[in-house]
Amino acid sequence: MKKFKKLLTIFLFFILYAYIANITNLKSSIVLLEGEEYNFHICPFIYKTETSAVFNNNESNYNIELKLFGKINLKTIAVTEIKDLEVVPSGEVIGLKLYTNGVLVVGMSEVEDINKNKVKPFENTNLEEGDTIIQINNEEIDSVKTLKDVVNKSEGKDLKLTIVRDGTVLTSNISPVKVGVSEFKLGLWVRDAATGVGTLTYYNPENNEFGALGHGISDSDTGKMIDIESGELVTSKIISITKGVAGSAGELKGTILNQPTIGNVTKNTNFGIFGKLNNLSDLKIDNSKKMKVALRNEIEEGDASILCDFDGTGIQKYKIRIEKIYYDNDLDNKSFMIRVKDENLIRKTGGIIRGLSGAPIIQNNKLIGAVTNVLVANPEIGYGIFADLMIKNGK
């Protein structure tokens, strides 16, 4: 009997330990929409208490404390609750200019030195494509030009590079190769900016915040999400439409050359591009059309619509159907499956095409999300992201 009690005690201890570990691994801050509940999955031995809220415009901020037996504090979670949220859904095609934090290594190649020898200065380093160079010999590198100037001033002396790889800061040493009288090279192809075209999802007239695309912008060579320092949102002029067919995704091509700046980009995430608009005069924003943002439990399988302007003639509404909803998915931007039902859109684009990412999805007169992906095997089918995921990641 004593042995059984001992084993039971040990078993209960491990169960409690697992619960505590689960609690301590929770996020330190969360964003909730009004009426949304957050399930902490806590056991009976853990008590939840809330501090009094501090109100700031349409937001309230408070802490939730999770305590073991009501006494031992395990986790304090800062909560921002957004109240009475209404936004203006857009659907307008926009352009993006993103400037990296440092310079991104997108390739490596041998160089010919001043004596006509083929040299790979990066060969014995730990450098990889996708690394971001943020410093050389403790000097900040903010552009390709700055990197070239620092390398040329080195006169071939060994350089210490500070790089960022997948969020981790590393160092690497490299010796520049002399290729001219006063010119040196590292054999690295680097980039300090990226551009793209997509669709503006929503605008919040209360604070000028916007969300777009429903996904982030990755580097075309490395495939990695671009770590941005700053960015610009600009208007875009549509050039052509490539219709999507089974096995080949279509594309909406636009130009951002000489287009006016309409906002600043502050975040490039897996769930969208975010920032603030500062020039509404070049956009088709109608504040009288603002609407509530739906909680995900309000979204239903069935009829819905998307807003987009794929041909430059104006924002139109097109019929779609919500086929399947993944209510618990917070990991990526495939929140629900959609099917295009509008014959006019299918006739002109084949369905969902690149460039329509970010097109707002409306159901029951509420913004429920945005278009994010297309099924290449069938361009009439794709995915959308929950609007609440975009709102939260924009904070």
VEXDREN-2710 file (C-alpha; in Angstrom, 1 decimal):
% VEXDREN-2710
k/r/px/py/pz
1/MET/0.0/0.0/0.0
2/LYS/2.8/2.4/0.9
3/LYS/4.5/1.6/-2.4
4/PHE/1.3/2.4/-4.3
5/LYS/0.9/5.7/-2.5
6/LYS/4.5/6.6/-3.3
7/LEU/4.1/5.8/-7.0
8/LEU/0.8/7.8/-7.0
9/THR/2.5/10.7/-5.4
10/ILE/5.3/10.6/-8.0
11/PHE/2.8/10.3/-10.8
12/LEU/0.8/13.3/-9.5
13/PHE/4.1/15.3/-9.1
14/PHE/5.0/14.7/-12.7
15/ILE/1.5/15.7/-13.9
16/LEU/1.7/18.9/-11.9
17/TYR/5.2/19.6/-13.2
18/ALA/4.0/19.2/-16.8
19/TYR/1.2/21.7/-16.1
20/ILE/3.6/24.2/-14.6
21/ALA/6.0/23.8/-17.5
22/ASN/3.1/24.4/-19.9
23/ILE/2.2/27.6/-18.0
24/THR/5.7/29.0/-17.9
25/ASN/6.0/28.5/-21.7
26/LEU/3.0/30.7/-22.4
27/LYS/3.5/34.0/-24.2
28/SER/4.3/36.9/-22.0
29/SER/1.9/39.2/-23.9
30/ILE/-1.3/38.6/-25.9
31/VAL/-3.7/40.7/-27.9
32/LEU/-7.5/39.9/-27.7
33/LEU/-10.4/41.3/-29.6
34/GLU/-13.4/42.3/-27.5
35/GLY/-15.5/39.3/-26.7
36/GLU/-12.7/36.9/-27.4
37/GLU/-11.7/34.4/-24.8
38/TYR/-8.2/32.9/-24.3
39/ASN/-8.0/29.3/-23.1
40/PHE/-5.0/28.9/-20.8
41/HIS/-5.7/25.2/-20.3
42/ILE/-4.9/25.5/-16.6
43/CYS/-5.4/22.7/-14.0
44/PRO/-7.4/23.0/-10.7
45/PHE/-4.2/23.8/-8.7
46/ILE/-3.5/27.0/-10.7
47/TYR/-5.5/30.1/-10.1
48/LYS/-6.0/33.1/-12.5
49/THR/-6.3/36.6/-11.3
50/GLU/-6.6/39.9/-13.2
51/THR/-5.3/43.4/-12.3
52/SER/-7.5/46.4/-13.0
53/ALA/-7.5/47.6/-16.6
54/VAL/-6.0/50.8/-17.9
55/PHE/-8.0/52.3/-20.8
56/ASN/-6.3/54.0/-23.7
57/ASN/-8.7/55.0/-26.5
58/ASN/-10.2/51.8/-27.8
59/GLU/-7.8/49.6/-25.9
60/SER/-7.6/48.3/-22.3
61/ASN/-4.4/46.9/-20.8
62/TYR/-4.2/44.6/-17.9
63/ASN/-2.2/41.7/-16.4
64/ILE/-3.3/38.1/-15.8
65/GLU/-1.4/36.3/-13.1
66/LEU/-1.3/32.5/-12.9
67/LYS/-0.5/31.2/-9.5
68/LEU/0.1/27.8/-8.1
69/PHE/-2.3/27.2/-5.2
70/GLY/-3.1/30.9/-5.4
71/LYS/0.2/31.8/-3.8
72/ILE/3.2/31.0/-6.0
73/ASN/3.3/33.2/-9.1
74/LEU/4.1/31.1/-12.2
75/LYS/3.4/33.6/-15.0
76/THR/2.3/37.2/-15.5
77/ILE/0.8/37.8/-18.9
78/ALA/0.3/41.3/-20.3
79/VAL/-3.1/41.6/-22.1
80/THR/-4.1/44.2/-24.6
81/GLU/-7.9/44.0/-25.4
82/ILE/-9.1/45.9/-28.4
83/LYS/-12.7/47.2/-28.0
84/ASP/-15.2/48.4/-30.6
85/LEU/-12.8/47.6/-33.5
86/GLU/-14.0/48.8/-36.9
87/VAL/-11.8/49.0/-40.0
88/VAL/-12.3/50.0/-43.6
89/PRO/-11.7/47.0/-45.9
90/SER/-9.8/48.0/-49.0
91/GLY/-8.9/45.6/-51.9
92/GLU/-6.7/48.2/-53.7
93/VAL/-3.5/47.0/-55.3
94/ILE/-0.5/48.5/-53.7
95/GLY/3.3/48.4/-54.0
96/LEU/6.0/47.9/-51.3
97/LYS/9.5/49.0/-50.9
98/LEU/11.3/47.3/-48.0
99/TYR/14.7/48.2/-46.7
100/THR/16.7/45.6/-44.8
101/ASN/18.3/45.8/-41.4
102/GLY/21.8/45.5/-42.7
103/VAL/22.5/43.9/-46.0
104/LEU/21.3/40.4/-47.0
105/VAL/23.7/37.9/-48.5
106/VAL/21.9/36.4/-51.5
107/GLY/24.8/34.6/-53.2
108/MET/28.5/33.9/-53.4
109/SER/30.9/33.7/-56.3
110/GLU/34.7/33.6/-56.9
111/VAL/36.4/36.8/-57.9
112/GLU/39.4/37.5/-60.1
113/ASP/42.1/39.3/-58.2
114/ILE/44.5/41.9/-59.6
115/ASN/46.9/39.1/-60.7
116/LYS/44.2/37.3/-62.6
117/ASN/43.9/34.5/-60.0
118/LYS/40.4/33.0/-59.2
119/VAL/39.8/33.4/-55.5
120/LYS/36.9/32.6/-53.1
121/PRO/37.5/34.8/-50.0
122/PHE/34.4/33.4/-48.3
123/GLU/35.5/29.7/-48.7
124/ASN/36.9/29.2/-45.2
125/THR/34.3/31.3/-43.4
126/ASN/31.0/30.3/-41.8
127/LEU/29.0/32.6/-44.0
128/GLU/25.8/31.3/-45.6
129/GLU/23.3/32.6/-48.1
130/GLY/20.5/34.3/-46.2
131/ASP/22.8/35.8/-43.6
132/THR/22.4/39.5/-42.8
133/ILE/25.5/41.5/-42.3
134/ILE/24.9/44.3/-39.8
135/GLN/28.4/45.4/-38.8
136/ILE/32.0/45.2/-40.1
137/ASN/34.7/45.9/-37.6
138/ASN/31.9/47.3/-35.3
139/GLU/30.9/49.8/-37.9
140/GLU/27.1/49.8/-38.8
141/ILE/26.3/48.5/-42.3
142/ASP/23.0/50.1/-43.4
143/SER/23.4/49.8/-47.2
144/VAL/25.3/48.1/-50.0
145/LYS/27.2/51.4/-50.6
146/THR/28.3/51.5/-47.0
147/LEU/29.6/47.9/-47.2
148/LYS/31.5/48.6/-50.4
149/ASP/33.1/51.7/-48.8
150/VAL/34.2/49.8/-45.7
151/VAL/35.6/46.9/-47.8
152/ASN/37.5/49.3/-50.1
153/LYS/39.0/51.2/-47.1
154/SER/40.3/47.9/-45.6
155/GLU/43.2/47.7/-48.0
156/GLY/42.9/43.9/-47.8
157/LYS/43.2/43.6/-44.1
158/ASP/41.1/40.9/-42.3
159/LEU/37.6/42.1/-41.5
160/LYS/35.3/41.0/-38.6
161/LEU/31.7/40.6/-39.8
162/THR/28.8/40.6/-37.4
163/ILE/25.9/38.7/-39.0
164/VAL/22.3/37.7/-38.1
165/ARG/21.1/34.2/-39.0
166/ASP/17.6/33.1/-38.0
167/GLY/17.6/35.6/-35.2
168/THR/21.0/34.6/-33.8
169/VAL/23.9/37.0/-33.8
170/LEU/27.2/35.4/-35.1
171/THR/30.6/36.7/-36.2
172/SER/32.8/35.7/-39.1
173/ASN/36.3/36.8/-40.3
174/ILE/37.0/37.4/-44.0
175/SER/39.9/38.8/-46.0
176/PRO/39.0/41.1/-48.9
177/VAL/40.6/40.3/-52.3
178/LYS/42.3/43.2/-54.2
179/VAL/40.7/43.4/-57.7
180/GLY/41.8/46.9/-58.7
181/VAL/44.1/49.7/-57.7
182/SER/41.9/50.7/-54.8
183/GLU/39.1/48.2/-55.1
184/PHE/38.5/45.1/-53.0
185/LYS/35.8/42.4/-53.0
186/LEU/34.4/39.7/-50.7
187/GLY/32.9/37.6/-53.4
188/LEU/29.4/38.1/-51.8
189/TRP/26.3/39.2/-53.7
190/VAL/24.3/41.4/-51.3
191/ARG/21.0/43.3/-51.3
192/ASP/19.6/46.1/-49.1
193/ALA/16.1/46.4/-50.4
194/ALA/13.2/44.4/-51.9
195/THR/10.0/45.3/-53.7
196/GLY/6.7/43.7/-54.2
197/VAL/3.0/44.1/-55.3
198/GLY/0.0/43.0/-53.4
199/THR/-3.4/44.0/-52.0
200/LEU/-4.2/46.4/-49.2
201/THR/-6.5/44.5/-46.7
202/TYR/-7.7/47.1/-44.2
203/TYR/-7.2/50.6/-42.9
204/ASN/-8.1/51.7/-39.3
205/PRO/-9.2/55.3/-39.3
206/GLU/-8.8/55.6/-35.5
207/ASN/-5.0/55.2/-35.6
208/ASN/-4.1/55.1/-39.4
209/GLU/-2.8/51.5/-39.1
210/PHE/-3.0/49.2/-42.1
211/GLY/-2.6/45.6/-42.9
212/ALA/-1.8/44.1/-46.3
213/LEU/-1.0/40.8/-48.2
214/GLY/-1.8/38.4/-45.3
215/HIS/1.8/37.0/-45.7
216/GLY/5.3/38.4/-45.5
217/ILE/7.8/39.2/-48.3
218/SER/10.7/36.8/-48.6
219/ASP/13.9/37.3/-50.5
220/SER/13.5/35.8/-54.0
221/ASP/17.0/34.2/-53.9
222/THR/17.2/32.8/-50.4
223/GLY/13.5/32.3/-49.7
224/LYS/13.9/33.7/-46.2
225/MET/11.7/36.3/-44.6
226/ILE/13.3/39.8/-45.0
227/ASP/14.2/41.5/-41.7
228/ILE/13.3/45.1/-42.4
229/GLU/14.5/48.3/-40.9
230/SER/11.9/50.4/-42.7
231/GLY/9.7/50.4/-45.7
232/GLU/7.3/52.4/-47.9
233/LEU/3.8/51.7/-49.1
234/VAL/3.2/53.1/-52.5
235/THR/0.4/53.0/-55.1
236/SER/0.8/50.6/-58.0
237/LYS/-0.1/50.8/-61.7
238/ILE/-1.3/47.5/-63.1
239/ILE/0.6/46.4/-66.2
240/SER/-0.8/42.9/-67.0
241/ILE/-2.7/39.9/-65.8
242/THR/-1.5/36.3/-66.3
243/LYS/-4.5/34.0/-65.9
244/GLY/-4.1/31.1/-63.6
245/VAL/-4.5/27.5/-64.9
246/ALA/-4.2/24.1/-63.4
247/GLY/-0.5/23.5/-62.6
248/SER/0.5/27.2/-63.1
249/ALA/-0.3/30.1/-60.8
250/GLY/-1.4/33.3/-62.4
251/GLU/0.0/36.7/-61.6
252/LEU/-1.0/40.3/-61.4
253/LYS/1.9/42.4/-62.5
254/GLY/2.2/46.0/-61.5
255/THR/4.8/48.8/-61.5
256/ILE/5.7/51.0/-58.6
257/LEU/8.0/53.2/-60.6
258/ASN/7.4/56.9/-59.9
259/GLN/4.3/56.1/-57.8
260/PRO/3.5/58.3/-54.8
261/THR/4.3/57.1/-51.2
262/ILE/1.1/56.5/-49.2
263/GLY/2.4/55.1/-45.9
264/ASN/5.3/53.7/-43.9
265/VAL/5.9/49.9/-43.4
266/THR/7.0/48.9/-39.9
267/LYS/6.5/45.1/-39.8
268/ASN/7.1/42.3/-42.3
269/THR/5.7/39.1/-40.8
270/ASN/4.4/35.7/-41.8
271/PHE/0.9/37.1/-41.2
272/GLY/1.1/40.3/-43.3
273/ILE/2.7/43.6/-43.9
274/PHE/1.9/46.4/-41.4
275/GLY/2.4/50.1/-40.8
276/LYS/0.6/53.4/-41.0
277/LEU/-0.9/55.3/-43.9
278/ASN/-0.1/59.0/-44.1
279/ASN/-1.5/59.9/-47.6
280/LEU/-5.1/58.9/-48.2
281/SER/-5.6/61.2/-51.2
282/ASP/-4.1/58.6/-53.6
283/LEU/-6.2/55.8/-52.2
284/LYS/-9.8/54.8/-52.7
285/ILE/-10.5/54.9/-48.9
286/ASP/-14.2/55.5/-47.9
287/ASN/-14.5/55.8/-44.1
288/SER/-18.3/55.4/-44.4
289/LYS/-17.7/51.7/-45.3
290/LYS/-15.9/50.7/-42.1
291/MET/-17.1/47.5/-40.5
292/LYS/-16.6/45.2/-37.5
293/VAL/-13.8/42.7/-37.5
294/ALA/-15.3/39.2/-37.0
295/LEU/-14.2/36.9/-34.2
296/ARG/-13.2/33.6/-35.7
297/ASN/-16.1/31.7/-34.0
298/GLU/-18.4/34.0/-36.0
299/ILE/-17.1/32.7/-39.3
300/GLU/-19.2/30.1/-41.1
301/GLU/-18.8/27.7/-43.9
302/GLY/-20.8/29.1/-46.8
303/ASP/-21.1/32.2/-49.0
304/ALA/-18.7/35.1/-48.6
305/SER/-17.1/37.7/-50.9
306/ILE/-13.7/39.2/-51.6
307/LEU/-12.9/42.8/-52.6
308/CYS/-10.3/43.5/-55.2
309/ASP/-9.3/45.7/-58.1
310/PHE/-7.3/43.4/-60.4
311/ASP/-7.7/45.4/-63.6
312/GLY/-7.5/49.0/-62.4
313/THR/-11.1/49.7/-63.1
314/GLY/-12.1/50.0/-59.5
315/ILE/-12.7/47.8/-56.4
316/GLN/-15.4/45.2/-57.0
317/LYS/-17.1/42.5/-54.9
318/TYR/-16.7/38.9/-56.1
319/LYS/-18.4/35.7/-54.8
320/ILE/-16.5/33.0/-53.0
321/ARG/-17.4/30.1/-50.7
322/ILE/-15.8/29.2/-47.3
323/GLU/-15.1/25.5/-47.7
324/LYS/-13.4/24.6/-44.5
325/ILE/-12.3/26.5/-41.3
326/TYR/-9.3/25.7/-39.1
327/TYR/-10.5/27.5/-36.0
328/ASP/-7.5/26.6/-33.8
329/ASN/-4.8/27.4/-36.3
330/ASP/-2.6/30.2/-35.1
331/LEU/0.6/28.9/-36.6
332/ASP/0.3/30.0/-40.2
333/ASN/-1.8/32.0/-42.6
334/LYS/-3.9/29.1/-43.9
335/SER/-6.9/29.7/-41.6
336/PHE/-9.7/28.6/-43.9
337/MET/-10.1/27.2/-47.4
338/ILE/-11.9/29.2/-50.0
339/ARG/-13.3/28.5/-53.5
340/VAL/-14.0/31.2/-56.1
341/LYS/-17.6/31.1/-57.3
342/ASP/-17.7/34.3/-59.3
343/GLU/-17.8/33.5/-63.0
344/ASN/-16.6/37.0/-64.0
345/LEU/-13.4/36.6/-61.8
346/ILE/-12.8/33.1/-63.0
347/ARG/-13.1/34.2/-66.6
348/LYS/-10.6/37.1/-66.2
349/THR/-8.0/35.6/-63.8
350/GLY/-8.7/31.9/-63.5
351/GLY/-9.4/32.4/-59.8
352/ILE/-6.8/33.4/-57.3
353/ILE/-3.6/34.8/-58.7
354/ARG/-0.4/36.3/-57.2
355/GLY/-1.0/39.9/-56.4
356/LEU/-4.4/39.3/-55.0
357/SER/-2.9/38.3/-51.6
358/GLY/-4.4/40.5/-49.0
359/ALA/-7.8/40.9/-50.8
360/PRO/-10.3/41.4/-47.9
361/ILE/-12.9/38.7/-47.3
362/ILE/-16.3/39.8/-46.1
363/GLN/-19.1/37.7/-44.6
364/ASN/-22.3/38.9/-42.9
365/ASN/-21.0/42.5/-43.3
366/LYS/-17.9/41.8/-41.2
367/LEU/-14.2/41.6/-42.2
368/ILE/-13.3/37.9/-41.6
369/GLY/-9.9/37.7/-43.2
370/ALA/-7.8/38.1/-46.4
371/VAL/-6.8/35.9/-49.3
372/THR/-3.3/34.4/-48.8
373/ASN/-2.5/31.4/-51.0
374/VAL/-3.7/29.6/-54.1
375/LEU/-3.8/25.9/-54.8
376/VAL/-1.6/25.6/-57.9
377/ALA/-3.4/22.4/-59.0
378/ASN/-6.7/24.4/-59.1
379/PRO/-6.5/28.2/-59.1
380/GLU/-10.2/28.4/-58.1
381/ILE/-9.3/27.1/-54.6
382/GLY/-7.0/28.8/-52.1
383/TYR/-6.7/29.9/-48.5
384/GLY/-7.5/32.9/-46.3
385/ILE/-6.1/34.2/-43.0
386/PHE/-8.3/35.1/-40.0
387/ALA/-8.7/38.9/-39.7
388/ASP/-7.9/38.6/-36.0
389/LEU/-4.5/37.1/-36.7
390/MET/-3.6/40.0/-38.9
391/ILE/-4.8/42.6/-36.4
392/LYS/-2.9/40.9/-33.5
393/ASN/0.3/40.6/-35.5
394/GLY/0.1/44.2/-36.6
395/LYS/0.3/45.3/-33.0
END
